[in-house]
Amino acid sequence: MTTQRQRIVIVGANFAGLTAAIKLSRRFDVTVIDPSRHFEWVPNIHEILSSVKTPQGLRLDRRAIVAQAGHRFLRDSVTELRPAEGRLATAGGRELAFDACIVAVGALWNTHHLPGVARHTMPFRSVADGQAVEKQLRALVKQGQPLRIVIAGGGISGIEALGELLRRYRNDASLSVDVVEAADRLLPGLPPALDADLRHLCEPYAVNFRTRAAISRVSAKGVLLADGTRLRSSLTLWTAGLAAPPLLRASGLAPPPQVWADVHQSLQSRRFENTFVVGDAAQLPQPLGKQAFYAIDMGSLAAGNVSRWLAGRELKPFKPVPKPMLVAFGDLQTYLVAGRRVLASQMLAAAKEGVYQVFMAQTEPSGLLRALPNASGRLWQSWRQLALPQLLSLADFRSLSDLRIIRLLPAQTRARRRRSV
């Protein structure tokens, strides 16, 4: 007589959900549900704009990854989640029962309900989004139209996209870019010195940074700011913020007025014991940045805690470990941000590339022998376009390192001291 395996459903298969699936034991009956065929390495989609990366190089097959882990993949969308009943329904008409559930639905494009945004701007959240933007840029060039671009959002996505636009089009005399950011500086949440360094790098180019600026409306011809300023645009890229998936509220994981799903430090839902929420969708007691490396760690812990909960064992807390962050700015600069310290060097592009290569090679579903040729192909294409030109341009290896420390300007330091008093 065989004992029925305990059933675990994972809703969403991005960084957190896919990591949880890989970590879960085959002794469980695990089903992973996601509407898209491909896992995407989203941290590098900006490089599609300059053709440093191809869509194929940023994608892996979800079904194959899940199957290699010994589990089942359903390409479908969850339309109804009922944690109290241990059941869910999908758009494809399936009904699944579960003993435990891991919700990893991520975040959505946030239009902020502003007029014209959904119709006249281009999102930048996926490989397909990157492809669409790159195609539109090529069409503008082919038609001989000026490259008047507005980037809504001066966070990491907007800044990295700007860097790739400059990499590819900075010698085009028609290029002009307006970056609109509601906060008082670029890259809010990161060290203030980055703002000044980015502005300095962009001085030779037709880039205008508009901080403390709010957008009130978008049209086919441009962007209207709240102060009445009109910005002409042939392409408006929208990177301004994230929105919570409606499933969180509809399932009761995020009852009004909450937006994200409230969880204990163990990632267990505060409302349903059998449900764990990970990645961007989770709201921890102490807010945490929505970054891929945190999502990976959360997915790993959730797999362990689901196993512990089903066995009646004590859950472990999520202990986020601060990690250095690499922010790329095309071929002009790459920043390593560690707390309040920032290191800058063009050669750090190779480090960012290394993170991508290691993850893709480890996650490649076709086994090590087949993974190595694929990884080497991705590596050669990117190394040839990113790191190799920099190495070949060096006259002597004694000057290999252009590493410098970016410090707060004196005025910024004084301002911080005043605020702390």
Secondary structure, DSSP 8 states (H G I E B T S, - for coil): ------EEEEE--SHHHHHHHHHS-TTSEEEEEES-SEEE-GGGGGGGTTTSS-TGGGEEEHHHHHHHTT-EEEE--EEEEETTTTEEEETTS-EEE-SEEEE----EE--TT-TTHHHH-EE-SSHHHHHHHHHHHHHHHHTT---EEEEE--SHHHHHHHHHHHHHHTT-TT-EEEEEESSSSSSTTS-THHHHHHHHHHTTSSEEEEES--EEEE-SSEEEETTS-EEE-SEEEE---EE--HHHHHTTSS-TT--SEEB-TTSBBSS-TTEEE-GGGEE-SS-----HHHHHHHHHHHHHHHHHHHTT------------EEEEETTTEEEEEETTEEEE-TTHHHHHHHHHHHHHHHH-TT-HHHHHHHHHHHHHHHHHHHTHHHHHT-S-GGG----EEE---HHHHHHHHHHH-
